[in-house]
Amino acid sequence: MISRQLRTMTVLSLLLAATAGQSAVFEYEATLSGASEPPPTSSPGTGFVEALFDDSAQTLEVKVTFSGLLAGTTASHIHAPTAAPFTGNAGVATTVPTFAGFPLGVTSGTYDHVLDLTSASSYNPAFVTAHGGTVAGAEAALINALNEGRSYLNIHTSMFPGGEIAGYLALVPEIPSTASLLLMAVLVLAGFERYRYVHAG
């Protein structure tokens, strides 16, 4: 009985060590529309953005799809931080004048790019200056804004230089990973084994 408990606790310890060393990926999403642009526009354009922050690699992957814009694109970036969650406007936080490689001069398209959050080139220099003058300060400010719902991605066009469509980024609730589920199962097993040991005989 004791050896079985020891085996269970050994497995538990190994799982804890393995999960402690794993990186976490946080997902943020937004639906893009003219109504969400601060201030709102009459654009019928729509879009969707998914941003994936890897806290170990310190990267932010930005995936965007959009269509139905009234004029050709001129820029796109993330603005932060707004004064309040999911409302208002803010200065540009990421690369200026636009995301590297973002499709320009089109009314529909897709985009997928990874920003290195440890590189000054991933930020608007003014954003870095406003947050302590360091890249680390800029990274912390951007991630805080994402977590608090105080950032938005927008797409600028020749008809709407200030932005035609936008969406406030919201954190997507995390789904337990396989490792987390396995860890919970082992914890339940350990409790059951302890119960059997205490109540044996």
N, C-alpha and C positions, 0 to 999 in steps of 0.2 A: 504493500500500500504506500509506504513512504517512498520507495523507488519510483513509483508511478507519479507521485506528486513532484518529485525532483525532475523527472523527465518533462512534465508539463511546465514547470517553472523555467526550465532551461529553454524550451521552445518559446515561451513567452518572452524571456530575456532577449533571445535572438531576434524575435520579431520586433520588439521595441527598438533594438539597435538598428535594425534595417530601416524601419519607418522613420526614425529620427534623422537618418542621413539622406532621406529622399527630398527632392525639391518639390515645391508646390507650384501649380499653374493656376492662376486666377483668370476667370473669363468675365468680360464685360460686353454688353450688347446694347445696340440702339437701333431704332427704326428712324430713317431719315425722311423728313418731309418739309414742305415750305412752312407749315404751321408751327413747326418746332424751331425754325430759324429765329434767332433773336436780333432784330424784331421779325415777326412773321412775314412771309412773302406769299404771293398768290400762285406760286409755282405748283403745277400738278406733278412735279417730279417726286420720285420715291427712291428709297434705297435702304440698305441694311449694312451695319458695321458690327464686326466681331473683333475684339481686341483681347489678346492672350498675353498675360504678364507671367514670365518665368522668374521666380524670385531667386533661383540659384544662378541661372545664366545672366540674369539682369537684362532681359530683352523684353520687348513689347512687339508682338506680331499684330499688324493691323490688316484686316481683311474687309474690303468694301465692295459692294455691288450697288449700282445706281442706274436709273433709266428715266426717260420722260422729261429731262431738263429742257428749259425753254431756250437755252443758248449754250455755246461751247464752254467747257470747263476751263478755268484759269488757275485754280489752286485748290488744295485741300489740306487740312491739318486739324490737330486737336487744340482746343482752347481751354484754358484753366488758369486759376480756379474761379468759379463764379461765387458771388457773395452768399448765395443760398443754393441748396440742392435742387437740381432739375428746373432751374429757372435763371433768367438773366444772361448777360454776356460777360466775356472775359477776353483777355489778350491771348495771342497765339503762344502755345507752350512748345510745340514741336517744330520741326524743320521749316525754315522759311527760305524762299517764298512759298514752297509747297513740299509735300512729301516727295522724296526722291523717286522718280519713275512713275509718278501718278499720271494717268492718261489725260492729256490736255487737248482742248479744242473739240471735245466730243460731248454728246448729250446722253450717252449711256456707256457703261463699261464696268470692268472689274479691276480690283487692285489687291495685291497681297505682298506685304513688305515687312521685314523685321528690323525694328529700331534697336540699336545697341544703346542701352540707357547709361552706359558708362562713358559714352563718347559725346563730347561737346557738340559734334555735328548733328546730333539727333534733336537738338533743342534750338529754339529761338534765343539768340544771345541775350535779348532783353529779359527773357524768362530766367535765365541763369543768374543774371545780375540782380534780379528782384528777389532771388532766394539764396542769398549769402555769397553769390559770386562763384559758387563751385558747382561742378556737375553733380556731386553727391547731394547737394541741397536741392538742385533742380529735380533730380530723380525722386527724392523723398516727397517733394511738393506735388509732383505729377501723380505719383501713386496714391498719395493721400486724397487728392482731388478725385481720382477714379473711384476710390473706395467710398467716398462721401457723396457721390452723385453730383459733383461740382465740376464736371468737365463735359464737353460736347465736341463731336466731330462735325465739321460742315464742309460743304463743297461750294466753292465760289465759281461764278460764271461771268461772262462778259455783260450779260443783262443785269446781273445782281452781283456787283463787285464786292459787296459786304457779305455775301453768302446767299445761295439760292435755297438749299435744303440743309437741314441739320438734325442731329439727334443727341439727346443727353445720354451718356454712357452709364449703365447700371450694372452692378455686380451680380453675376448669375450665381444662385446658391450652389454650393459645392455638393456633388454627389459622392458618397463614400467610395473610396477606392477599394480594389480587391484586397489590398494589404490591410486596410482599416477593417473591412468586414471579417477577414481572417483573424485579426487581432481580437476583435470582439468575441468571435467564436471561441478562441483560446481562453479568454478571460472567463467566459461562461463555464467552460470545461474545468478550469482551475477551481472555480467556486464549487462546482458539483463534486469534484474530487475531494475538496476540503470538507464538504458536508458529509460525504460518505466516510471519510476518515474519522471525523469527530463523533459520528453517530454509529460507528462500527461496534459490533459486539452487543 
